[in-house]
């Protein structure tokens, strides 16, 4: 925070008095504070605009509040520059001849863009498929003839500086990148603190700064320029002021001037040649980048075309992997497991009707039903289940049975079955009696149906005689009825008109009702379909002829895998691309293009076919490998050594 009268200015945590909702206040944009009194607000704004502030970090005084805040931000940026770069920065600046701080910072950053220094912490990448590693430069060597002073001739010997396996290796400048702490703006702020105006309006590095960062750290030209002393341009305002005085030794001075001019001409020619070579190299690099970009576009279109074609389900590479299944192990055999689950589902689905909670508070589980079917217990779970079923059956018979059925039971038994007590000792006998009563009733009904043919013939004869007599009576009544219908027609006509008007009004009411009822019906149908989907037991079958079930009584997804009808295997194993499976369907095409363009531009797996002139060869394996490599390349190294995913992967 800026300092006012050697004291830090802090905001009040609590207001002087509580504010109301509709109270008018005055807002200060710079400090984000509000005031209820205009005099306090005016006094605060005047103090902020006055040059009475000082920077708490640099010690600068006679500043406004905004200038002090800007000075603190600049000082924070300068602190982020690593110590290994401060000495080379000042040493490079000492060899420049500039009168503007912007030009000075441009020369320094232009040289540091392609050159790295000993002891600097950088990020290296040895290959396209390899992730970036944090490393420290140990030694720098020049690989090439002494006349070739290009930065790409430098070889950097680095040592890993991260939490992974330690390693020492050599890389070129193209495989190295710095942290984002030494930008052009930060470099300009750092140089502004350590340079001063020297003779002939040339910016020079302060002696204290040179002793602190260069001399004390043993930073020399050999460690910074590696024997390749650069030639920096001179500002336009700085002109070499050399006056040639006439004296008695004029001939000797003329010879010295001629030698100096010849030397300057040779140096200017060398500078022109180096500039021309650099421009040619830049043009070649730009052309090569254009070719690589066009090739990447062709690769992206081929990969996108490959993954957009319609294929079989078992050949798709963007399917999500099903969790590994475990075999069902139960005491019931696999052949009887379907019947076993059917009984378990029935008991859990209709437990409310048979009052199953009275004997089984936790419901009928898998272990309880296995015990009931496999163990022989007199008073076990099987007897309890049969008791509940018989009790529910007797209650249902009492509600539906008539007096004849009750008399039929009393004819064969001394009492009705539903009045008898049910326990584990008489359970089997009651079950046998119930089966006998049901079978006896069916046998009697069958006998009555067989012996009823003669009765049917007698009924048909009497029915024909009755029809003839009744037909004569109806004909006489019909004649009298026709006479009365004429009078009724008039009344019917008036009645039809009333019904028509009533029908029209009712139809209008029905239309309004239907309009209001349609959204409710759609919502109800959607709820019914969702409920039906949730209540499904058999979910379906996949292309591998595996059947999927979901039972209400057992947790989990059950898969019936019949190995007899699997079919033949494919010649090639289908690869599963995790990044493509997790990608959103809307961003699928954009994700594939971005992966190939930004991540998979290393080795060209889809090579050109120049003999046939067909452009790129279409290989299924190459397309998949290129996409996998591109998805892996989308992970970018962060400053603290981790990895940052792109926005497409987050989708």
N, C-alpha and C positions, 0 to 999 in steps of 0.2 A: 504494500500500500504506500502511496506518496506520503511524505513527511511534511508537517506544518508546525513550525516552531519547535523542531526536534521532538515531536510527538507523533505517533502513528494515529491516523484518523480512522476510527472504527464506527460502524453504524450502531445506533441504539437498538438493542434487542427488543425492548418493550416501548410502546408509544407513551407519551406523557399522559394522555387521557384516552379512554376508549372512543372509537369513532362509530358514528351511526351509519346506517346503510345509505341514506340519501344525503349525507353531508358532503359539501364541496371541499375538495382538497387541491393542492398544487403539487405537480409532479416534476421532479428533476431528472432529466434523461441521463446525465453523466453518472450519477451515483445511485440511480434507481431508488430514490427516496421520495416520500410524500410529506407535505406539511399542511397543517390545518390553518396556520396563520401566514398571511402574505408577507409580513415583515420578516419572519424567520426565513421564509423561502427566498426573499430578495437578498437578505444578508448572506445566505448560503451560496447563492449564485454569484454574488459579487466576490466572495472569497475564492470560489473556483476559478473565476476569470482573472484574478490578480496574480502577478508574478511573485508569489511568496512561497511557492512550493519547492521542494527539493526531492531528488530521486534517492530512495533508500539504498539502492544497489550501486549506483555509480558515483553518488555524492554531488551531482550537478545541482546548482542552486538557481534562484531567480527564474523559476519555471511556473507555468500555469498547471492546473490539475491535469489537463489532457496531455500536455507535454511531458509531465512527470510519469504518467501511466505509459506513454509511448516509450520513454527512456527505460522503464523497467522491463517492458516486453522485449526491447532490443537487447538488454543485458542478459535476459533469460535465454534468448536465442544464441548469444555468443557463448554462454556456458556449455551449450550442448556440443560444441566443436570438440572432438577428441584431442587429447594432448599430443598424440603422434602426428597431428596435422598442423599444429600451430607453428612449429619451427619451420617446416617446409613452406608454409604460407608466407611467412615474413621473409624467408630467404629468396623465394621467387619474386616477391614484391620489391626486394632491394635491387634486382637486376632490370627493372622496368624503367621507362622514361616517360612518365605520364604526368599530366597536370590536372586530370579529373579523376575522382575516386571511382566513378563508374567505369571508365576505361581501364583503370588499374585493376579493379575487381574482374573485369572481363578477360584481361590477359592472364591473370592468375588462375581463374576457373577454367579458361580454355586449355591451359597446360595441364592442370590437375585432372581434367576430364579423362585423359587416356593414360596417365601415369600414376602408379601407386608406389608407396614408400615403405621402407623397412620399419617394422614395429607396428604397422597399421592393422587394425582388425577389419576384415572384409568378409564377403560371402562368395564362395566359389561353387562352381558347378562343372563336374568333370564330363558329364554326358547328358543327352536329352532325357533319358529315362531315370537318371539319378537325381535325387533331391539336392537342394543347395545346402552347403555346410558352412558353419561359421569357422573361420581360420585366421591365423596371424602370420604376416609375412616375416620370414626369417632372413632371406637372402635374395638379392636381385642380380641377374646376370644378363649380359647383352649377347644375343645369338645372331651373329651376322658380321659382315665387314664393317670396319670403322666408318666408312663413308656413308653407310646406310643408317640414318638416324631416325628411323620411324619408331613410334612407340610400340607397335606390334612385334618388334624384334626382341623385346624384353621378356625374359622368362622369370617367373616368380616362384620361389621355393617357399611353401607355406606349411604350417602345422595346424592340425584341427584344434578348434577351441570351443567345442560343444560337449554335450553330455554323452555322445556316442563313442564308439571305439576310436581311440587316438590313432592318427595316421599322419604321415608326412608325404607330400606329393608336390609335383610341379605343374603349373598351369600358365597359360598366356593371359594377356590383358583382356581378351574378349570374354573369358570365362570368369571374370572377377567383377563384382559390383560392390559399391559402398553403401553404407547406411544413409538415410535421408536427413542427415544432420548438417551436412556441408553444402547447402544450396548457395545460389548466387547472392541472395539477399543476406543470408547469414555471414557469408564471406565478406561482403561489403561492410557490414556492421563491425566485424572484427578488425578489418583493415582501417576503418575510420578511427578506431580507438588507438591504433599503434603507428600511425603515420603523421607526418607534419610537413609543412611547406618548406622546401630547401631552396638553394640558389637556382636562379633562372626559372623560378616557378615550377620546379619539379618536385613531386611528392617523394619524400624519403622516409625510411623506417626510423623510428626513434631509437637512440642508442640504448636506453634502458630496456626496451622491448627486445632488441637484438641480443643483449647480454642475458636476459631472462630466459628466452625461448630458443635462441640459436647457439650462442657461444657456450652457455652452461650445459646444454644438452648435447654438445659435440656434433652439431648439425652442420655439415660441410656441403660444398657443391658436388662432390663425388657421390655422396649419399642421396642427393636430391635429383641431380641431372644425369647421373650415371655416364659421365663423359660426353654427353650430348647437350652442350650449352645452347639453349634456344636463342633466337634473335627476335626480340620484341620490337614492335614499331614505336616510333616517337610521335608524340602529340604534335598537331599542326601548329600550335601556338609557340612551340619551343623550336628555335632556329639556332644553328651553330653560329655563335658570334666570334668570329676570328678576324682580327684586323691585322693586315700585313703592312707593317711599317717599313718605310724606305730607310735604308742605312747604307753604309759603305760596303757591307757584305751582301749586296743585292743578288749577286749571282748564286751564292750558296743558298739563300732563302728561296730563290726561284726554283732551284733544283729540288729542295725539300717539298715545296708546294706541288711540283709536278709528280713526285713520287706519291705524295698523299692522294692526289687526284686519280692517279692510275690505280692505286689500291682501292679507293672507293668505287671506281668503275667496275673492277673485278668482283668486289663484294656485291654490288648491285646486280651484276649478271648472275652470280650464284643464287642470290635471293630470288630473282625472277625464274630461274630454272626450277628451284625447289617449289615455288608457288605453282608453277605449271604442272609439275609432277603431282603435287597434292590435289590440284583440281582434277587431273585425269583419274587419280585413284578414287576421288569422290564420285565422279561420273560412273566409273566401273562398278563401284559399290551400289549406287542407285539403280543401275541397270540390273545387277544381280538380284537386288531386293525385289524389283518389279517382276523378274522371271519367277522367283520363288513364290511371290504372292499369287501370280497367275496359276502356277502349278498347284498351290494350296487350294485355290478356288475350284480347280478341276477335281482335285481329290475330294473336296467337301461335297461337290455335286454327285460324284460317284458313290460316296459313302451314304449320302442322304437318299439316293435312288435305291441303293441296296437295302437299307433298313426301312424303306417305305413300301417295298413289294409285299404282296399278300403271300404268306407261306403257311405251312402246316403248323398246328399248335406245338408239336414236339420239336420243331425247328426254330422256334422263336427264342431270341437271346435276351429279351427284356422282361421275362416273367419273374415274379418274386418267388423265392425258394420256400417250399412248404417245410415247416419244422419236421425234424426226424421223428418218425412214428415208432412206438413201442408195441410189441406184441401183447395181446390180451391173454393174461394167464389167470385162469379160474379153475375151480374144481370140477365144473361142468365141462364136458367135452365140447369140441368145436362143432360137432354135428348137432348137438342139442342146444347150442348157445342161442340160436335164433328164437326157439320156443321159450327158453329161459328168460330172455329179454322181453318177449311178448307178455309173459306172466307178470314180470316186474313192472312194465309200463302200465298194464291194466290195473294193478293194485295201487300204483301211485296216482294214476289219472282219476280213478273212481273211488279214491279213499274217502271222500266226503259222503258218498252214498252208503258205504258199508261201515262207516264209523271206525276207521282203522286206527285212529289216534287213541281210542280207548285201550287197546292192547299194545300198540306200538307208538309211543309218543314221538319218536324220531322218524317214523315211517318205516316201510319195508325196504331195507338196504340190500346190497348184493350179498353181504355175508349172512344176513338173516335168512334170505331165501335159499342160499346154498345149504345152510344148516337144516332148513325145513325139508328140502328135497333129498338130502343125502343121509342124514342121521335118523336113526329110529328112536324117537322119544315119545313117550306116552303123552306127556303134558308139554310138548315142545311148540315151536313156531308153526308147524303144519296144522296141529289141532286148533291153534288160535285162529289161523287164516280160514279154516273150514268152518269154525264157529261163526265168524263174522259173515261169511258168504251165506250160510244156511239161515242165519238170523235175518239178513237183508231179504233173502228169498221168501221167507215166511211172512215178513211184513208186507211184501208186495202181493203175495197171494191173498192175504186178508183184505186188502183194499180192492182187489179185482174179483174175488170169488163170490159166487151166489149161494143161495140156500141149498140148491140141489147138490152142488159140489160138497158143501159141508155135510149134508146128509149122506153123500156117497162115502166120505171119509169115516163117518160114524158107523156105516154099514160094515166096514172091514176092520176098523180099529176101535178100541174102547174110548179113545179121546182124539181130539184134533192134534196134528203134529206141532202146530205153532204154540199150543198150550203146554207142551212137555218141556222140562228143563233140558238144557244142552250143556254137557260137560265132556271131558275127555274119554269117559268110559262108555257112554251111549252115543257117541258122535257117529261112528260107523253105522250103527243100526238105524239111526234117524236118517242118515243119507240113503241107506238102502230103501227104507220105507217111502221116502220122497220120490225116488226113482220109480218105485212100483206104482204109486198113485198116478204119476204122469203117464206111465205106459198103459195102465188099465183104462184111463179115460180115452186115450187114443184108440185102444182096441175096440171099445164100445162104439165110438163114433164111426169106425170103419165098418162094423157089423150093421149098424143102422143104415149106412149108405148103400150097402150091398142089397139089403132086404127091402129097399124102398122102390123097386121098379114097378111092382103091381099097383101100389098106391098112386104112382104118377099116371098110369094109364087110366084109372078110374077118374082121376081129377080132370084129365083132358076131355073125356066124354061129357061129363057134367058141365064143363066150361063151354062147350060148343052149344048145348041146349040153352044155357043161360044167355049166351050172346044173341041168339035168334030172338028170344022173347024181349030182350032189352032193346033190340034194334027197332022193333015196331013202335015201342013206346017213344023212343027218341025221335023218330020221324014225325010223329004227331006233334010233339012238343016243338020241333024245329019250325013247322009252318006257323004256329002261333008266335014264335019268337021273331020271325021275319017281319011280321006286322009291327011289332014294337020297335024294331031297329030303326025305322024311318024317323020316328020321333027322337030317338036317341042320337041320330046323326047330327041334328042341329045342335044339340047340347055338346056333342063331341067336337064340332067345328069350333065353337066358342072355347071349349077346353083346350084345343090344340093351339089356339092363338095365345092363351095365357101361358101354356107350357113353353111356347117358343120364346116369349119375352123372358120368362123365368130361366130358360136354358141359356139365353144370351147373357143375362146378368151373371148366372153361375159360371159361365165360360170365362167371362172377364175376371171374376174372382179367382178362378182356377189358374188363369195365366199369371196373375200377380202372385199367387201362392207358389206357382212353379218357379217363377223367377227368384223368389226368396229361398225356395227349397233347394235349388240346383247346387249352389256352393256347399250347402250343408251335406247334400247327398254325396258330392265328390269327396268331401273330407271324410265322410263315413266309409265310403268305398276304399279310400286310401288306407284308413285305419284297419278295415277288414282284410285288405290284401297284405298289409304289414303283419297283422296278427296271424293270418294263414301262413305267411312265409316263416314266421317265428315258430309256429306249431308244426312245421314239417318235420317228419322223421327221416324220410329218404330224401336226401338233398340232390342226388344225381350221380352221374358216372362220367369219368374222364376218358381221354383217348387211350389210356392204358388199361381200360376195362376194370378200373377200380371203383367200387361203389362206396359212397360216403353217407353216413348216418349220423343223426344227432338225437340222442335220447334225452327225455326230460328227467328220467330217474338216475342217469349216470352222467357225470361231468366229462367233457371232452368230445372230440370228433373221432368217430369210429370209421375205419376204412376196411372194407372187405376186399382182399387182394387174392383173386383166383388166378393162380399161375398157369392154368391150362390154356387160356386164350389170350396170352400177352402178345404173341406175334413175334416177328423177327426184329432184330436190332438194326439201327442205322449204321452206315459205314463210317460216319464221322460223329464224334462226341459233340453235342451242342454246348457251346460256351454260354455261361450266364454272366452278363455284364451288369454289375450291381448299380453303377451310376445311371445307366439307361433305365433300369427297372424302377429306381426311386424318382426319376424325373417326372414332372407333370406333363400330361398329354398335350396341353396347350403349348408348352414351351419345348416340345420334343425336337422339332426341326431347328429351332434356334440353338438348342443345347448341342446338337450334333455338329452344326456348322461352327459354333464357337470352339468346340473341343478340337476339331481338325485344324482350324485356322490358327488358334493360339497355343494349343498344347501339343499337337502332333506334327509339328513342322520340322522334325529332326531328319531322320533317314526316310527317304521316299520309298515306302513299301509298294505303292502303285507306280511301277516304273513305266516310262514311255516306250511305246512300240514304234520305233522310227522306220522299221522295215516295211510294215504294212500300212503305216500312216493312219492308224486308228486312234492316235492320242494315247490315253491311259488304258492299261489292261485291267479288266474287271475280274478280280480274284476275291472270292468270298472270305477266305482266310486272311488275306491282306487287309480287307476292309474292316474286319473285326479287330485285328491287331492294331490297326491305325487308330480306331476309335478308343480302344482300351488305353493305348499310349497317350492319346490326346486328353482323356479324362484324368489320367495320372498327372499330366503336365499342367492341368488347370490349378493344381495346388501350388500356391505361391509362398515363399519363405517370408515370415514376418521379421521384425527387428529383433525380438527376443529369441529367435531361433525356432519358433513354432511354425505352423502352417495356417494359411488363411484360405478358405474355400471361396470360390467365386459365387455370384448370385444365382447362377443356373443350378449349381449343386444344392444350394439351400432350398430351392423349390422342390 
